[in-house]
Each structure stands twice: as C-alpha cells, then as structure tokens.
Amino acid sequence: MCLLIKESQNVDGGLWTQYIERASKTKRDPTCHDWEFLARFLTTAAGSNPVVSAMAHRALQAKQYEADKTWDALVMATQGHPYFHRFYGPQIYTSEDLPGWVRAQASTKVPQERKVLAIKTIMVRTSEDARAVLRCVLVDADGKVVLDDWVKPYGSITDDVKAFGTTPEQIEATSTMREQLQQKLLKLISPDTILLGHNTAQDLCAIRLHHAKIVDVGLLCRSFDNPRHAPTLKEIYETIARDNEAMGPRDTDDSEPASAARVLVDVGRHLKDHRMDKPKSHPTPKNVDNGGRQEQQSKLFVHKIPRMVRPEEIQALFQPQPVVGNIKMSSGGTWSALLDFGSPALAMAMFDSVPGSTGQDTRGRAQKSLYIPLMFNSSDTQYVEIKIQKAG
C-alpha cells in the first residue's frame, strides 16, 4: 500500500500532499501512517483522478483477497500491485482488438485441469521487432506440456539463435508464423484461463494477445526494499527453494522453456499457499540499472519534425497521449523529442500500431515513418514525414 501511494504521487497532481495537510499530519512518507489512513486517501483521491482511481480499485480488491489461497487471488494481487500500471497498458485490457491482436473467446471450452497455464516464450530481436516470439511453451498446473511451438518471426533475426537450441536454417524451415500460433492458443485458452508467467506483459505483447487473467510472479516477487529491481525467475526459485528442501535444483534457462514453465508452476503454487509472506529481497546485479532500462523502454523517439509542428500535435497522434519531453532543436529546421507512454508494453504497442513497414536507421535500429498533415489553408493540405523509433 505504501508503494502504491508513492506511485500515485506521479499522477495525483498533489492530492497526497493536500490530504496530509488537511489531516494535520507532518510526515509525508506513507510508511509513517497506518493502513486505514492510506486506504482513506485512495478512496478520497479516486473521486478526482481516474488513474489513481484504477490503482486504488485494484489495490483494495487485492487486499480483500490477501488471505485467499486461490489462483484468482494471485490474479487480483498482480492487478493490485503498485507497479502493475507501468507494464500492463490498455493494449492488454482494451475491449477493442488492436490490429494483429487476438483475444480468447467465451465459446472456447477449456477443461478444468487447464484453468491455469504457465506460459514461457523465447523472444529474439529482428529487423522488424525488438521482441519477436521465437518459441512458445504452455504447461498446465500438473507440469504437462500443452503447447510447444517454434515460430518463424517476421524480418531477419539479428540475435544468435544457437543459444536457444536451434539454428537459423531450422527457423527458416519452420512453417508456423505468429498468426498460426495465435490460433493455436485460442483453441487452448478461454477468457477465464489464468496465464502464469514471469514478466507476462512481454509474452502477451510478443504474441499480440489480449488477456485479463494474469499472474506475474516477476511482479509479485519484487522486494519491498528494492521494488525497481525485477528478480529473475532463477532468483525467485532459488529464494523459495532455500526454505523448502523438497524443491531441488531446476533449469530456468531459455534453452529449456518447458522446464522453466514448470518452475513457474512451482513458484505460483508457493505464492498461492503463502500469500501473507512478505516478499524477500533479491540482490540487484552490479552495474545493471533495470529501472533505468525499463524507463527508457517506455519511450519512443520521434525526430525530423518540422518546426511549424507543435508538440501538442505530435502528442495528439496517440491514444492514450504520451508525455512529450527532451525536446531538441536541430540546425536543419527540425526538432526531436521522446514520447513517454509510462509502460514498455504500451510503448511497444504504440510503435506497432504505426502503419507501414519497419525499416532501419543508420545504426540499424528499428524505425518507422509517420505522416502528419500540414494545413496551409482550407483547400491545401500537405503531408510531412517524420521518423519514429523505439528508445530502449
């Protein structure tokens, strides 16, 4: 709850400070106040800020489910996490299908034993996508492999696929494309299926799958004292296994995604049965700024924008609208800026929604052209080309 309050201060427009002053309190640190005081703030702020309202609703629901040892309780805990809104943007929860995205259909009949499916994907960088799905594995709650498919990504692969146990020739011979993978998934899941993963937002974005019932162990296991560090699946499992002699060494590498998916099931089951435990600390790797990298991946870089185009016009091209910052003028009569969408998943979806093929800039980074209208008079409209690319 304290972390949620701190997160809400980025979007509440000073509501927390006003609440503290009205209550005649002197300390603004949420950790200095009891749960009831914090809950009253969220209830109060919810009426005046829709973003805080959504955060408060999820957090208070998660509190009600806190002692409930069910998979649905973990879904609520994931949605109630203070950092949930950073990674799970509206492209995952929207009621409208984005181009190229799919969602599970209510007509799909799923056996009870497949209510929970652990998902593990291998992603690679290609000339058209920073995170293209290369392999997708689904494992049920009993550890049985339900799906294990290699996928041929669009564009040329720039990563070394040998690290994933395959070769470029084998990938080239693969007939399954992302669309075929989507159709296979739709036969295996329903809207009530719970997808259990680690950083599940990346899996869903790579597959282009809308889904609401998610358990993200990477999110749930972030430590309270260092919430910006996202622990790896290996770190999470080893932390749990230290206190459980029955859990021996397991393989969590991408070369064995089925084994990693079974580890996800074990971790999820442990979290389900120990909901009241405080997440333990995980060491932050040295010289790695995960928070900074995550923050950078939440942005898109736009450049070659004519000076007569205002920042508000660029902002209005996207829904939801990003924050325009780091504006720089060039000597050639154009300017550039960073568009902050607040979530890597949302930034990726916005980049993918730009029509047209993906090219490359002089450094080999994925880039698209975006055309915006310039109206000189009521009958003369010209279009100018600007460039947009991923900042992370």
C-alpha positions, -999 to 999 in steps of 0.1 A, spaced: 0 0 0 28 24 8 44 17 -25 11 23 -42 9 57 -26 44 66 -37 35 55 -73 2 75 -72 22 107 -64 34 107 -100 -1 111 -113 -22 125 -85 -15 162 -90 -5 168 -54 -35 151 -38 -14 132 -13 2 164 -1 -32 181 3 -46 151 21 -17 152 46 -22 189 52 -59 185 58 -53 157 83 -28 180 101 -1 155 96 36 165 93 51 134 77 46 128 40 63 94 40 34 68 36 53 43 58 47 66 87 9 61 86 -14 31 93 -33 11 66 -67 27 73 -52 62 68 -37 52 35 -69 35 24 -90 66 31 -66 86 9 -70 62 -20 -108 63 -16 -107 102 -15 -83 106 -44 -102 81 -65 -130 105 -70 -109 132 -86 -82 113 -106 -92 84 -129 -56 69 -129 -54 69 -91 -90 55 -91 -80 25 -111 -49 19 -90 -69 22 -58 -96 -1 -70 -71 -29 -78 -52 -24 -46 -83 -25 -23 -96 -56 -42 -62 -73 -37 -63 -65 0 -97 -84 2 -81 -114 -15 -49 -113 5 -57 -143 27 -74 -163 0 -52 -191 -12 -65 -194 -47 -52 -187 -82 -78 -160 -86 -63 -143 -55 -29 -142 -73 -46 -126 -103 -60 -99 -80 -27 -95 -63 -10 -90 -97 -36 -64 -107 -33 -47 -73 5 -43 -74 16 -7 -74 37 -12 -105 10 -30 -125 0 0 -145 36 5 -156 38 -27 -175 2 -36 -184 -11 -9 -206 -46 -6 -221 -35 -26 -252 -38 -58 -230 -71 -49 -213 -88 -29 -241 -122 -41 -251 -113 -34 -288 -90 -56 -307 -59 -38 -319 -47 -47 -355 -29 -80 -354 -40 -88 -318 -64 -116 -307 -83 -125 -275 -97 -157 -261 -133 -164 -270 -160 -173 -244 -172 -201 -267 -139 -220 -262 -144 -249 -238 -114 -255 -216 -111 -285 -192 -108 -276 -155 -73 -290 -154 -63 -263 -179 -77 -234 -158 -41 -224 -151 -14 -225 -178 22 -214 -173 35 -195 -204 71 -192 -213 82 -176 -246 116 -171 -262 119 -137 -279 145 -125 -303 154 -92 -319 146 -90 -356 148 -62 -383 111 -55 -377 106 -62 -340 127 -57 -308 109 -87 -292 96 -112 -317 83 -145 -304 106 -174 -315 92 -202 -293 61 -205 -271 55 -232 -244 24 -238 -223 24 -261 -193 -6 -269 -172 -7 -270 -134 4 -306 -133 35 -299 -154 22 -314 -186 33 -296 -218 2 -284 -236 19 -265 -264 55 -262 -276 58 -244 -309 87 -228 -327 77 -196 -346 92 -180 -377 94 -143 -369 89 -116 -395 121 -99 -407 157 -111 -403 168 -123 -369 197 -103 -355 202 -124 -324 222 -157 -322 195 -184 -321 220 -211 -313 218 -201 -277 182 -212 -278 189 -247 -291 182 -241 -327 198 -229 -359 188 -202 -385 182 -230 -410 157 -247 -387 139 -215 -380 137 -207 -417 122 -242 -423 95 -235 -396 61 -230 -411 44 -216 -380 41 -178 -381 27 -156 -353 -8 -157 -367 -8 -196 -366 5 -195 -330 -23 -172 -321 -49 -195 -335 -34 -225 -316 -35 -205 -284 -72 -195 -289 -81 -232 -290 -64 -238 -257 -75 -209 -236 -107 -191 -227 -113 -157 -210 -113 -175 -177 -79 -192 -182 -52 -179 -159 -19 -173 -176 10 -177 -152 43 -161 -163 73 -141 -154 71 -105 -168 40 -118 -186 33 -85 -203 63 -91 -226 49 -126 -235 15 -111 -244 29 -83 -264 52 -106 -284 23 -129 -292 -2 -99 -296 -27 -115 -272 -53 -95 -252 -59 -113 -219 -70 -101 -184 -64 -130 -161 -27 -129 -155 -4 -139 -126 30 -123 -129 55 -138 -105 81 -113 -115 58 -85 -103 46 -103 -72 82 -111 -60 96 -77 -62 111 -69 -28 96 -41 -8 131 -25 -1 141 -25 -38 110 -25 -59 127 -13 -91 147 -44 -94 129 -72 -112 142 -105 -99 149 -132 -125 129 -165 -124 161 -182 -112 165 -158 -83 129 -162 -73 130 -200 -74 163 -202 -55 150 -179 -28 119 -201 -23 139 -234 -26 163 -223 2 133 -227 26 119 -258 10 141 -289 9 116 -307 -14 124 -282 -42 157 -293 -58 178 -276 -85 158 -267 -116 166 -254 -151 152 -219 -158 173 -212 -189 157 -202 -222 172 -233 -238 148 -254 -217 115 -234 -217 94 -264 -207 114 -268 -176 112 -231 -169 75 -232 -173 73 -260 -147 93 -238 -124 67 -211 -129 40 -235 -118 60 -244 -86 66 -207 -78 30 -198 -85 18 -226 -62 41 -215 -35 29 -179 -37 -7 -191 -37 -2 -210 -5 19 -183 12 0 -151 4 7 -135 37 45 -138 34 65 -106 28 85 -109 -5 121 -115 3 149 -93 -10 167 -102 -42 202 -89 -48 204 -63 -76 231 -72 -101 260 -48 -101 263 -23 -129 228 -30 -141 202 -3 -139 170 -23 -145 148 6 -136 166 30 -160 164 5 -188 127 -2 -181 121 36 -181 139 40 -214 119 12 -230 87 31 -221 96 58 -246 95 63 -283 119 86 -301 105 109 -328 127 131 -350 128 151 -382 98 170 -371 94 204 -389 95 234 -366 60 245 -376 46 213 -360 38 218 -323 45 192 -296 7 191 -289 1 179 -325 26 150 -321 10 142 -287 -25 141 -302 -14 114 -327 -15 87 -300 -42 75 -276 -36 74 -248 -15 105 -252 22 103 -241 42 129 -222 64 148 -247 99 156 -233 136 161 -240 128 183 -270 159 192 -290 162 216 -320 185 208 -349 203 231 -373 183 217 -402 150 233 -392 136 202 -374 133 190 -338 131 157 -320 116 145 -287 110 115 -265 74 103 -261 69 87 -227 40 62 -225 47 51 -189 49 14 -198 73 -6 -221 43 -28 -232 23 3 -242 52 19 -260 57 -13 -280 20 -14 -289 20 22 -300 51 16 -322 34 -15 -337 2 5 -343 20 29 -366 10 18 -402 37 8 -427 67 -15 -427 96 -12 -403 129 0 -416 162 8 -400 181 39 -393 219 43 -399 227 24 -367 204 -5 -375 176 4 -351 140 -4 -360 123 27 -373 90 37 -390 78 66 -410 48 86 -397 29 111 -419 11 140 -404 -10 166 -422 0 203 -425 -29 225 -435 -19 257 -451 -55 267 -460 -89 251 -463 -80 235 -496 -43 229 -494 -32 200 -471 3 186 -474 17 156 -455 51 157 -439 71 126 -430 86 122 -395 105 93 -381 97 72 -350 117 45 -333 120 27 -300 142 45 -275 150 14 -254 
